[in-house]
Each structure stands twice: as structure tokens, then as C-alpha cells.
Amino acid sequence: MKRNQMKKGAALALALAMGMSMMTGCGSKQSAPDAPAGETQAGESKETKGAESNKDAVTIQWWSPNWDEPESREMVAEFEAEHPDIKVELVITDWDTYKSKITTAISAGNAPELFTILLTDVVPFADKELLEPLDELGGNAGVDFGDILKPALDIVSTNGKAYGVPFRYDGSGIYYNVDMLAAAGYDSFPETWDEMVAMSEKLAVDGKYAFAWPLGNQANAVTRLVQQVYTYGGDVMDESGEKCLLNSDAGKKALGNIVDSIQQGYASKSSSEYDNTKMRELFGQGQLAFNFTGPFDVDTLKTDYPELNFKTAVIPGDGGMGVTTANGWCVAMAANSKHKEEAAQFLAYITNPENQARLTDSFPASKTAMEYEQFSSEYLKPFADQLDNSKPEPTYSRWAEMEPIIYNYIQGAVAGNMTVDEACEGMAKDVDALLAY
């Protein structure tokens, strides 16, 4: 849940800033007098009109995703009111294009000072010397790295330096329809995968399915496979990062679970057309008895499906709790930023504990913020428990090239064009060949 309430002082600052500035609207680019910051589409550059009130102000740019847009606008206005010598140009990105646009901008030397990216995007950028290390710069500006959850900080660190400040860290869990499980004779969610399969066979009746896989989306599909691989004690690559291990017993068991569930009819046969969003809709509509997804869906389900009687649980695995992949979001700084100290001040502001709580629908990466009441509900507790058995999503430097290879073989096995063994051997062979060059 995003906390939109502001303290009285912040609200006063926001009102003052709103009276001093205007913002260019996303997409339509029409002026919005009630918006406190300059906003453009990603890749464009346009100074806020508020900057005209102080021509000597330093202008920095922050690229923030559209799902954080309301909070981002608030924070820009609040910060500008407290720092009249710094103007923040807000640029709104989206899930489909944010990474490619940031990659292009950084590579062309045209990057914004700050941008919000996935934790797992950081190291590949940092390895190419495209990001600014933030330990000293951020620390001097007020970032408390000791308050950041260590697993999240580890993901954005390489060679002993942190290249991002995490503000969100979460993994998957289970949402289940209490009424559908009760009709099948269950009053709680099973703890092991085998028990879940036995229950699923009872739930797949009357044109409905126990669950589905998000195989219509490359990133979603590969993430689910990797979670299964981790659950059975396997890994994607060996320690050297040079040999693919997806043809291991763990890899074959993981892909086998996906293929078997669809072929045997208790997971949706239309899984190859679904992404995580579609699966949430089907679960909300009562077409799926349970769903694998993150804690960010709690409020959406409550709002969109008020009659839905659901609870949450940890992911079942091999004899107990399964493994989830964990990821999140952070703010990073381009190495070629022109105004690093000013950007660091804003970075410290938007990633402080209170603002982390405002920016996340799931869990913050701040230990202090994790103690806030909003993150202790009965719905969120299983997700917090699940993080105790989590591993970071892959951060290999060539993961963007490896992922489509793995995805193609998943699709081939699910379609029946090859056996599970053939698919696992094929993906391992092709990934090894890719990395050999």
C-alpha cells in the first residue's frame, strides 16, 4: 500500500510549490497548473516552468516509473520547496520501455542524473562503468546504507561498492481463494509441492483451473522457472558464471513441474497466453483457485474484487517452503551526471524511510520502514516470511541475451515440440555457446 498522507509541514510545502510551478503533462504535454514538477516522456528534455523563478537554480532530472507517478510528483514539490536552489525535472517512464530508454540515454551520454531501475539492472550497468558509486556521495548527502536490508544492498553492489539505493524489495507468494479451497475440502494452503499438486487436481473442475503460469511474458515465464530451479537446490549457472546448469536434475524437475501441470490439466492450458496481470484478473474472477504473485497485488484485489474471499501463504516447495526470487527497485545515478552533489541530496530525500514507505506497494528496503504498521497486515506476513527463503533474480551481465534462449525452450516443451530433457539440454547448450563468444 502506498502511503499518500503527508505531515502538515510537507503539505504546506507542497501547496507553496504548487503555487510557484507548473508541469507539462505526460503524453498530452498540456500544462497542469496543479502539478508541482516538470514532467516529460522518457527521452525528452524540458525544464520545469518553476525553474524560471530562480534562474540560478541547478536543474537535475529524475526518471521515475508511471506506477510511482503521484508520489514522485509530491516528492519533487516537497524537495523543491525546501531546496529552492535545486529544480527537479520529472520524467515518467513505463515498464515496457524504461530499460531500453535508460540504456540508450546512458550509452549516448545523455542520461538523467537519477533514474529508478530494477535492483538486478544495476550490476550490468555498473560493470560497464555507466553508474556512479554511491557509498561516499550518498552517505555524505544523508543516505543511511546501514538501514538498507542487506540482501537488497548486495544485489546493487559490486567490487565492494553500492551503485544504487534500494527502496523496495520483495518476492512472490501465494494468493488463494478461501471458498474454492473449502469446497475441495481444504481450510489452509498446502506446505509442499506434492500436496499442492494433489489439491490442484481436485480444484480443476467445471472449466476452472487450480492455477496458471505466466508463459505469455518472457520475463515472467523465466522467473517462474528459476524459482522452481532454486527450490530444488539448483542454479542457473556454475560459480564461474561460464557454464549453464539448467540441464541439471533440478532444472529438469523445475521445467517438468510446469509442463506436467499444464498437460495434466490442473494448470490452465492457456498459460502460454498469460502474463502476471492476466493471471491476477482470472484469480479475481474466480477462474483460478490460487495465484503466484507479489505482495503488491493485495490492494488491487481488494479494490477490484471486493467480494473475493482470499488469503495469502508462502510458496510450497520440496518438503516445505519453496524459494522465491527476490527483486525490487532502486534509484541509481549516471556516472556522467553533471550535478552529482545536488542529485545526491534529492536521492537521499526520496529514499529515506518515510518516502520508501510511500513509494512501495509491497515492502521497503529500509529496516526502519519495514517496522511501520502498514507492512504488518495478515496479508503481507507470509510474503515477509517468504523473504527468509529467497534468492536474488539472476544478475548475469549477459542475462538479457540468455533469457530469450531459455524462454524459447520453455515454450517448446510446453507446446509438446520437445521433451523436458531435450528442452533443458538445449537451453544449456545454447547458453554455453552464447557465452563462449
C-alpha positions, 0 to 999 in steps of 0.5 A: 500500500502506498502511503499518500498522507503527508505531515502538515509541514510537507503539505504546506510545502507542497501547496507553496510549490504548487503555487510557484510551478507548473508541469507539462503533462505526460503524453498530452504535454498540456500544462497542469497548473496543479502539478508541482514538477516538470514532467516529460516522456522518457527521452525528452528534455524540458525544464520545469516552468518553476525553474524560471523563478530562480534562474540560478537554480541547478536543474537535475532530472529524475526518471521515475516509473508511471506506477510511482507517478503521484508520489514522485510528483509530491516528492519533487514539490516537497524537495523543491520547496525546501531546496529552492536552489535545486529544480527537479525535472520529472520524467515518467517512464513505463515498464515496457520501455524504461530499460531500453530508454535508460540504456540508450540515454546512458550509452549516448551520454545523455542520461538523467542524473537519477533514474529508478531501475530494477535492483538486478539492472544495476550490476550490468550497468555498473560493470560497464562503468555507466553508474556512479558509486554511491557509498561516499556521495550518498552517505555524505548527502544523508543516505543511511546504507546501514538501514538498507536490508542487506540482501537488497544492498548486495544485489546493487553492489559490486567490487565492494561498492553500492551503485544504487539505493534500494527502496523496495524489495520483495518476492512472490507468494501465494494468493488463494481463494478461501471458498474454492479451497473449502469446497475441495475440502481444504481450510489452509494452503498446502506446505509442499509441492506434492500436496499442492499438486494433489489439491490442484487436481481436485480444484480443476473442475467445471472449466476452472483451473487450480492455477496458471503460469505466466508463459505469455511474458518472457520475463515472467515465464523465466522467473517462474522457472528459476524459482522452481530451479532454486527450490530444488537446490539448483542454479542457473549457472556454475560459480564461474558464471561460464557454464549453464546448469539448467540441464541439471536434475533440478532444472529438469524437475523445475521445467517438468513441474510446469509442463506436467501441470499444464498437460495434466490439466490442473494448470490452465492450458492457456498459460502460454497466453498469460502474463502476471496481470492476466493471471491476477484478473482470472484469480479475481474472477474466480477462474483460478483457485490460487495465484503466484504473485507479489505482495503488491497485488493485495490492494488491487484485489481488494479494490477490484474484487471486493467480494473475493474471499482470499488469503495469502501463504508462502510458496510450497516447495520440496518438503516445505517452503519453496524459494522465491526470487527476490527483486525490487527497485532502486534509484541509481545515478549516471556516472556522467551526471553533471550535478552529482552533489545536488542529485545526491541530496534529492536521492537521499530525500526520496529514499529515506524511510518515510518516502520508501514507505510511500513509494512501495506497494509491497515492502521497503528496503529500509529496516526502519520502514519495514517496522511501520504498521502498514507492512504488518497486515495478515496479508503481507506476513507470509510474503515477509516470511517468504523473504527468509527463503529467497534468492536474488533474480539472476544478475548475469551481465549477459542475462538479457541475451540468455533469457530469450534462449531459455524462454524459447525452450520453455515454450517448446516443451510446453507446446509438446515440440520437445521433451523436458530433457531435450528442452533443458539440454538445449537451453544449456547448450545454447547458453554455453555457446552464447557465452563462449563468444 
